[in-house]
Amino acid sequence: MALPELIYAPIEGGTIHRYEIIGGKRKFLRFIGCYLGQCNFYKSIDDATDYIKSLQNIQKDP
């Protein structure tokens, strides 16, 4: 099993990794969006990016 590959690290913080998950006879490509220790899997890089941006906005607003 391969390790997650870093594909994006915005200046504002957070990371997005690409990760292949093997399920039965198929491989599934997923993206992991992480910000300040909170990580989630997503089917698209756009969804992972939106997740990071939403967490960044929460941190900016007291």
ROSE-4610 file (N, C-alpha, C; in Angstrom, 1 decimal, always signed):
// ROSE-4610
residu = [M/M/M/A/A/A/L/L/L/P/P/P/E/E/E/L/L/L/I/I/I/Y/Y/Y/A/A/A/P/P/P/I/I/I/E/E/E/G/G/G/G/G/G/T/T/T/I/I/I/H/H/H/R/R/R/Y/Y/Y/E/E/E/I/I/I/I/I/I/G/G/G/G/G/G/K/K/K/R/R/R/K/K/K/F/F/F/L/L/L/R/R/R/F/F/F/I/I/I/G/G/G/C/C/C/Y/Y/Y/L/L/L/G/G/G/Q/Q/Q/C/C/C/N/N/N/F/F/F/Y/Y/Y/K/K/K/S/S/S/I/I/I/D/D/D/D/D/D/A/A/A/T/T/T/D/D/D/Y/Y/Y/I/I/I/K/K/K/S/S/S/L/L/L/Q/Q/Q/N/N/N/I/I/I/Q/Q/Q/K/K/K/D/D/D/P/P/P]
num = [1/1/1/2/2/2/3/3/3/4/4/4/5/5/5/6/6/6/7/7/7/8/8/8/9/9/9/10/10/10/11/11/11/12/12/12/13/13/13/14/14/14/15/15/15/16/16/16/17/17/17/18/18/18/19/19/19/20/20/20/21/21/21/22/22/22/23/23/23/24/24/24/25/25/25/26/26/26/27/27/27/28/28/28/29/29/29/30/30/30/31/31/31/32/32/32/33/33/33/34/34/34/35/35/35/36/36/36/37/37/37/38/38/38/39/39/39/40/40/40/41/41/41/42/42/42/43/43/43/44/44/44/45/45/45/46/46/46/47/47/47/48/48/48/49/49/49/50/50/50/51/51/51/52/52/52/53/53/53/54/54/54/55/55/55/56/56/56/57/57/57/58/58/58/59/59/59/60/60/60/61/61/61/62/62/62]
x = [+0.9/+0.0/+0.9/+0.6/+1.4/+1.0/+1.9/+1.7/+1.0/+0.3/-0.3/+0.7/+0.4/+1.3/+0.8/+1.7/+1.4/+1.2/+0.1/-0.1/-0.4/-0.7/-1.0/-0.9/-0.2/+0.0/-0.2/-1.4/-1.6/-0.8/-0.5/+0.3/-0.4/-1.8/-2.6/-2.6/-2.0/-2.0/-2.8/-2.6/-3.3/-2.6/-3.0/-2.4/-3.5/-3.2/-4.1/-3.1/-3.5/-2.7/-3.6/-3.0/-3.7/-3.4/-4.4/-4.2/-5.0/-4.4/-5.1/-5.5/-6.8/-7.3/-7.7/-7.3/-7.6/-8.8/-9.9/-11.1/-11.5/-11.2/-11.5/-10.5/-11.1/-10.2/-10.0/-10.5/-10.4/-9.6/-9.1/-8.4/-9.2/-9.3/-10.1/-9.1/-9.2/-8.4/-9.2/-8.6/-9.2/-8.2/-8.8/-8.0/-8.2/-7.2/-7.2/-7.0/-7.9/-7.8/-7.5/-6.4/-6.1/-5.8/-6.3/-6.0/-6.0/-4.9/-4.7/-5.2/-4.8/-5.1/-6.4/-7.3/-8.6/-8.5/-8.7/-8.5/-9.8/-10.1/-11.3/-10.9/-11.5/-11.3/-12.4/-12.0/-12.9/-12.7/-13.7/-13.6/-12.9/-12.9/-12.3/-11.4/-10.4/-9.5/-10.3/-11.3/-12.1/-12.8/-13.3/-14.0/-13.0/-11.8/-10.8/-10.4/-10.2/-9.8/-10.9/-12.2/-13.2/-13.3/-13.0/-12.9/-11.9/-10.7/-9.6/-9.9/-10.5/-10.9/-12.0/-12.9/-13.9/-13.3/-12.4/-11.7/-10.9/-10.2/-9.4/-10.3/-11.5/-12.5/-13.0/-13.2/-13.6/-12.5/-11.3/-10.2/-10.0/-10.3/-10.2/-11.3/-12.5/-13.6/-13.6/-13.6/-13.6/-14.9]
y = [-1.2/+0.0/+1.2/+2.2/+3.4/+4.4/+5.3/+6.3/+7.5/+8.3/+9.5/+10.4/+11.1/+12.0/+13.4/+14.3/+15.7/+16.3/+17.0/+17.6/+19.1/+19.6/+21.0/+21.4/+22.5/+23.1/+24.6/+25.2/+26.6/+27.4/+28.6/+29.5/+29.7/+29.8/+30.1/+28.9/+27.7/+26.6/+25.4/+24.3/+23.1/+22.3/+21.1/+20.3/+19.5/+19.1/+18.1/+17.0/+15.8/+14.6/+13.8/+13.1/+12.2/+10.8/+9.9/+8.6/+7.6/+6.5/+5.4/+4.3/+4.0/+3.0/+1.8/+0.6/-0.6/-1.2/-1.5/-2.1/-3.2/-4.5/-5.6/-5.6/-5.6/-5.6/-4.2/-3.1/-1.8/-0.9/+0.2/+1.2/+2.4/+3.1/+4.3/+5.5/+6.5/+7.7/+8.7/+9.0/+9.9/+11.0/+12.1/+13.2/+13.5/+13.7/+14.0/+15.5/+16.2/+17.6/+17.7/+18.4/+18.5/+20.0/+20.4/+21.7/+21.7/+22.0/+22.0/+20.7/+19.6/+18.2/+17.7/+18.4/+17.9/+17.5/+16.2/+15.6/+14.9/+15.0/+14.3/+13.8/+12.6/+12.1/+12.7/+13.0/+13.5/+12.8/+12.8/+12.2/+13.1/+14.5/+15.4/+16.4/+16.9/+17.9/+19.2/+19.5/+20.7/+20.6/+19.5/+19.3/+19.4/+18.9/+19.0/+20.4/+21.1/+22.5/+23.4/+23.1/+23.8/+23.6/+22.3/+22.0/+22.8/+22.9/+23.6/+25.1/+25.6/+27.0/+27.3/+26.4/+26.6/+26.6/+25.7/+25.7/+26.9/+27.4/+28.6/+29.8/+29.9/+31.0/+30.9/+29.7/+29.5/+30.0/+29.7/+30.2/+31.7/+32.4/+33.8/+34.5/+34.0/+34.6/+34.1/+35.0/+34.6/+34.1]
z = [+0.0/+0.0/+0.0/-0.9/-1.0/+0.1/+0.4/+1.3/+0.6/+1.4/+0.8/+0.2/-1.0/-1.7/-1.5/-1.0/-0.9/-2.2/-2.5/-3.8/-3.7/-2.5/-2.4/-0.9/-0.7/+0.6/+0.5/+0.7/+0.6/+1.6/+1.3/+2.2/+3.5/+3.4/+4.6/+5.6/+5.2/+6.1/+5.5/+6.0/+5.6/+4.5/+4.3/+3.2/+2.5/+1.3/+0.6/+0.0/+0.3/-0.1/-1.0/-2.0/-2.8/-2.3/-2.3/-1.6/-2.4/-2.8/-3.4/-2.4/-2.5/-1.6/-2.4/-2.0/-2.7/-2.1/-2.9/-2.4/-3.3/-2.9/-3.8/-5.0/-6.2/-7.4/-7.9/-7.3/-7.8/-6.9/-7.5/-6.7/-6.8/-5.7/-5.6/-5.2/-6.0/-5.7/-4.8/-3.7/-2.7/-2.3/-1.9/-1.4/+0.0/+0.8/+2.2/+2.4/+3.0/+3.3/+4.8/+5.2/+6.6/+7.0/+8.1/+8.6/+10.1/+10.8/+12.2/+12.9/+12.3/+12.8/+12.5/+11.8/+11.4/+9.9/+9.7/+8.3/+7.9/+6.6/+6.0/+4.6/+4.2/+2.9/+1.9/+0.7/-0.3/-1.6/-2.5/-3.8/-4.8/-4.6/-5.5/-4.8/-5.5/-4.9/-4.6/-5.4/-5.1/-3.8/-3.4/-2.2/-1.0/-1.2/-0.1/+0.1/-1.0/-1.0/-0.3/-0.6/+0.1/+1.6/+2.0/+3.4/+4.1/+3.5/+4.1/+4.2/+3.2/+3.2/+4.3/+4.4/+5.4/+6.9/+7.1/+8.4/+8.6/+7.6/+7.7/+8.1/+7.5/+7.8/+9.2/+9.7/+11.1/+12.1/+11.8/+12.6/+12.6/+11.5/+11.4/+12.2/+12.2/+12.9/+14.4/+15.3/+16.7/+17.2]
